[in-house]
């Protein structure tokens, strides 16, 4: 019975995020001073390391659940690439962040074809 509501619930959540995103786009400042900046990045990198390690261990064991950790780690890599590019200063730093995002961080179709 609960499964019947999962799809509509997810769709409703997505629809609710659209007006909220518009509010954020209008109200948020274009720059901000943040506390714990280094802790946020270190924490993200540690989560990425844990995801890569977990995926590698499961893949090596032939455990099909590696797909779950791969999906979560891929989402973290996408988020990391987005924030690297968006927080980089214009010019060389942004070019480097973009190159690293496209070359290393973003999951490719090749990685989706792996099987243990």
N, C-alpha and C positions, 0 to 999 in steps of 0.2 A: 504494500500500500504506500509506504514512504517513497519508494522508487518512482512512483508516478509523479511526484512533486519535484524531483531533483531537476529535471530539464526546465520546466517552467520557472523554478526558483532561480536557477542560474541565469536564464534569459532575463528575468525581472531584475536581478542584481546588475546585469550589464546595462539594462535600460536606465536604472537609477543612477548609474555612474556618469551617464552622459551629461545631464544637467549639472551634476556636482563638478564635473570637469570644467564646464563653462564657468561656473562660479569661481573655481580656483584660477582659471586663466585670467579672469577679470580682476580678482582681488589680490592675488599674491604679488609681492614685489619682484622685480627682475633680479635683484641681488639680495643676499642675506648673509649675516654673520652667524655662524653656527658653533655650538659647543660640542665637544667630543667628536670633532671631524675625523681625527686619526683613528679613534676607536671604531667609528662606523666603517671605515675602509678596512681596517685590520680584521674586524668581525666578518665582513663580507668575504675577504680573502680566505679566512679560516673556514667559513662555510663552503667555499668553492673547493678548498683542499679536501675537506671531509667528503664532499660529494664525489670528487674525482677518485679519491681513495676507495670509497665504498663501491662505486661503479666498477672500478678496476678489479677489486677483489671478487665481487659477484660475477663479473664477466669471466675472469680467470677460472673460477670454480664451475663455470657452465650453468650457473643459476640464472634462470630466465628473469628473475626479479631485477636484474641489472637495468632493465628498461625503465623501471620506476625511478631509480636514482639517477639514471642518465637524463630523464625528462626534467627532473627537479634541478639537476646541475646545469642543464642547458638553459633553463629559465634564469638561473642565477647568472650564468655567463652573458646572456642577453641583457639583463639588467645592469651588470657591471660594465659592459660595452657602452650602453646608453649613457650611464652617468659619467664614464670616462670622457666620452666625446662632449657631452653637454656641459661639463664643468671645466673643460680645458680652455685655456685662453686662445684667442684667435692667432692664426699663423702657424708656426712650426709645431707648437704643442698640440693644437687641434688636428693637424695633418698626421702627426705621429699617433695620436689616440685613434683616429679614424683608420689608419693603416693596421694598427694592432687589432682593432675591433674586427675588421674585415678578414684579416689574415689568421688570427689566432683565437679570438674570443667567441665569435659567433659560430654556433654549431652548423656544420655543413650537411649537405645531403649524403656525402660519403659516410659520415659517422652514423647516419640513420640506417645504413645497409648492413651494419655489423651484426653478426650472429655468433653466439658462443660455440 
